[in-house]
Amino acid sequence: MGLADKAQNKAEEVKGKGKEAAGRATDDEELQAEGEADQVKGNLKQAGEKIKDIFT
């Protein structure tokens, strides 16, 4: 997988951090949880990319 996939995964993680921060600032637990979930998805995708890089 390429650099574009890695950048997209990082962008998802950063977006999640923003949502989490906005949720905390506005006491919106749902938005905060959504942001945390986005971060986890981004991190898992990045881990998958690293594993693919090892085997290629």
C-alpha positions as CSV (number, residue, x, y, z in Angstrom):
1,M,0.0,0.0,0.0
2,G,1.1,3.5,-0.7
3,L,1.8,6.7,1.0
4,A,-1.7,7.9,0.1
5,D,-3.3,5.2,2.2
6,K,-1.0,6.0,5.2
7,A,-1.8,9.7,4.9
8,Q,-5.6,9.0,4.7
9,N,-5.3,6.8,7.9
10,K,-3.4,9.6,9.7
11,A,-6.0,12.1,8.6
12,E,-8.7,9.9,10.1
13,E,-6.8,9.7,13.4
14,V,-6.4,13.5,13.4
15,K,-10.1,14.0,12.6
16,G,-10.9,11.8,15.5
17,K,-8.7,13.8,17.9
18,G,-10.6,17.0,16.8
19,K,-14.0,15.4,17.3
20,E,-12.9,14.1,20.8
21,A,-11.7,17.6,21.8
22,A,-14.8,19.3,20.5
23,G,-16.9,16.7,22.4
24,R,-15.1,17.4,25.6
25,A,-15.3,21.2,25.1
26,T,-19.1,21.0,24.6
27,D,-19.8,18.2,27.1
28,D,-21.1,16.1,24.1
29,E,-20.3,12.5,25.2
30,E,-21.5,11.1,21.9
31,L,-19.2,13.3,19.8
32,Q,-16.3,12.5,22.1
33,A,-16.9,8.8,21.8
34,E,-17.2,9.1,18.0
35,G,-13.8,10.9,18.0
36,E,-12.2,8.2,20.1
37,A,-13.6,5.5,17.7
38,D,-12.2,7.4,14.7
39,Q,-8.8,7.4,16.3
40,V,-8.9,3.7,17.0
41,K,-9.9,3.0,13.4
42,G,-7.1,5.1,12.1
43,N,-4.6,3.5,14.4
44,L,-5.7,0.0,13.4
45,K,-5.4,0.8,9.7
46,Q,-1.9,2.2,10.3
47,A,-0.9,-0.9,12.1
48,G,-2.2,-3.0,9.2
49,E,-0.2,-0.9,6.7
50,K,3.0,-1.4,8.8
51,I,2.4,-5.2,8.8
52,K,1.9,-5.1,5.0
53,D,5.2,-3.1,4.6
54,I,7.1,-5.8,6.6
55,F,5.9,-8.5,4.3
56,T,6.5,-6.7,1.0
